[in-house]
Amino acid sequence: MPTTRPRRSARLVLLAAAATSVVLLAGCASPGTGGEGDGPRVVATTTQVADFTDELAGEQVELTPLLQPGQSAHAFDPSAAQLLALGQADALVVNGGGLESWLDDAIAASGFDGALIDASTGIELAGTDEVHDEAAQADEHGDEAHDDDDHAHGSGNPHIWTDPALAEQMVANIADGLADLDGVDIEALRARESDYTAQLAALDDWIAENVAAVPADQRLLVTNHDAFTYFLSAYDVTFVGSVIPSFDDNAEPSAAEIDRLVDRIRATGVRAVFSEASISPKAAATIAAEADVAVYSGDDALYGDSLGQPGSDGDTYLGSQLHNARLILESWGVEPSALPDALRG
């Protein structure tokens, strides 16, 4: 039986051929019909790194995001037009950390040979053992070892942006990469970096201040999948478990895993189960109902792998993190404090 990887590679070969056709047609077009500017062309993979890039560079670059709001970064097939944009890009900004498992195929299919800017550079990834140990510590029933390792991918959890302090490092990495591109005003770039970093620091302080008001043994969280490891670590929150026991939001929980999670929820006193905006809420709602706790879904779902649609609370990184923190605090019975000036507006 053929594996998933060759099927994806074969599809990308066909898309690459289609992209080549688009290039030939574009070459026949009249000058100026493409509407391109003078700045370097930058492609960004995830919605988060695209937002970081936009905050840093603004109109200095022609930015093309690959993933759209609500799309999963774990399983993605770029279109022929996106491969064309990638092949013509001067730089590619990636989350890194093993998140974009499809990236090597996309780069090969597109012929991209520009600068690769890895936002995860210098960031130590949390491993599978650390995530599963936290869940085991929250399990007062001493259940048998979980099967979660079957769902893990890569060498560590790639959801680094969920800790605003690590987001600062991601932003610094992206800014350094953009500074090396021809046509970028470095002074303006660094000024925007300084302003945005100050906002990220204010976000970190605000979340830490509000979480600290909750007794440590009441800081419990159940999410749709293992996307919030770095948030949990940053603010000393106990991970009770996830509906999908995996870093990958395309995995499926087994019946035994669902039963174990319901037992842990009941044993630990968790008050709510959080769905995520980019994942179906059905399983989270089922587990919450079985455990007789609240479920946060719809407009009250967390923003995990993807930012939200334009106009939503989570259409920017800062907005998504404020939304998440407010809802988590609310589930613990806490009224968040007023936002600092740096985060207003």
Residue, then its C-alpha position, 0 to 999 in steps of 0.5 A: m500500500p503506498t504511503t501518504r508521503p509519496r502521494r503528497s510528493a506526486r501531487l506537488v509534482l503536478l502542482a509544480a508543473a501547473a506553477t510552471s505554466v502559470v510562470l510562462l503565462a505571466g511572462c506573456a502578460s503586459p508589463g505592470t499588470g501584476g500590480e507588484g511593488d518595489g519591495p522584496r517578495v516575502v512568503a510566510t507559512t503560518t498565520q502567526v509568522a505572517d502577522f509578525t512579518d507584517e508588524l515588522a515590515g509593513e509595506q516595505v515587503e510584498l507579503t504572501p501568507l500561505l496558510q489562511p485563517g482557520q487552516s491547519a499548519h500540520a496538513f497543508d497542500p499549497s496551490a499552484a499559485q502559492l507554489l508560484a509565489l514561493g518560487q518567485a519569493d526573495a525570502l520565506v518565513v517559517n515557524g520551524g520546529g517541525l511544524e510545517s512537515w510539508l515544507d520540504d516538498a513545497i520548496a522542492a516543487s516551487g524551486f524556491d532559492g531565496a533566504l529562509i528565515d526560521a522563526s524558531t532559531g535558538i528556541e529549545l523545543a519541549g519534548t513529548d515526555e515533558v507534555h505527557d508527564e504533566a498530564a500524568q501528574a494531573d491524573e489522580h487515578g494512576d491510569e496506565a501509560h498513554d498512547d500519545d507517543d503514537h500521535a507525536h511528530g517531529s522532535g518536540n512541540p512546535h507551538i512556540w508562539t503560545d508563550p509571548a516571551l518566545a514570540e519575542q524571540m521569534v520576532a527578533n529572528i524574523a527581524d534579523g532575517l528581513a534586515d538582510l534583504d535588499g530594499v529593506d529600510i533597516e532603521a524603520l524595521r528596527a523601530r517597528e521591532s522595538d515597538y512591537t516587542a514592547q507590546l509583546a512584553a506588556l502582553d506577557d506581563w499582563i497575563a502573568e499578573n492575572v494568572a498569578a491571582v489564581p491559586a496554583d492548584q486551580r490553574l487547570l487546562v483541557t484543550n483540543h490538542d497539545a498546542f499550549t505547552y509553552f503557555l502552560s510552562a510560562y504561567d505555571v498552569t497544569f495541563v490536565g489533558s487534551v481531546i486530541p492527545s497530540f501535537d498534530d490536530n489531525a490525529e484522532p483520540s481513541a475511546a480509551e483516551i477519551d475515557r481517561l480524559v473524562d476521568r481526569i477532568r472529574a478527578t482534578g476539578v477542571r471546570a471547562v474544556f476548550s475547543e479551538a477555532s480551527i478544529s471541529p468542536k464536536a469531540a470537545a463538546t462530547i467530553a465536556a458533556e460526559a464530564d459535566v463541565a462547560v465547553y468553550s467553542g464557537d466565538d469562545a474557542l481558543y486560537g491555537d494553530s491559526l489566527g482568526q478570520p478578519g474582524s474576529d478577536g483573533d485576527t492578529y497575534l496580540g488579539s488572539q493571545l488576549h482572547n485566549a487569556r481572557l477566556i481561560l481566566e474566566s473559566w477559573g472565575v477571574e475577572p481580568s484586569a484592565l489592559p495596559d496602555a501598550l495593548r489598547g487601541 
